[in-house]
Amino acid sequence: MVTLFQALVLILNVIWFIMIAHIIMSWLINFQVLNLRQPLVSQIWYGLNNLLEPVYGRIRQFLPNTGGLDLAPLVAFIVIIILRQALFNNAGFFYGAAY
């Protein structure tokens, strides 16, 4: 069960870092620090979009239309924080089952 706990924490951490990279990259593109005409930047950007857009799309279905403000990443962050906290609060279940 400890392995399951560690795998779940690892998955949530990877998703967390992918979302952070996507958000920072979107800021850098919007402030014209990065240019999508550069092949490497373009590949990374579209790769991150392809990974996260299915998640954000489902969240956007439940959010009200806020114009140019996209709240889907914020909601996804809150969900990840809640999942991580719930996992750590119940860590005793995972570690207690090993004995």
PyMOL commands that set and color helices and strands:
alter all, ss='L'
color gray80, all
select helices_A, chain A and resi 2-30+39-62+72-89+91-96
alter helices_A, ss='H'
color red, helices_A
deselect
rebuild
show_as cartoon
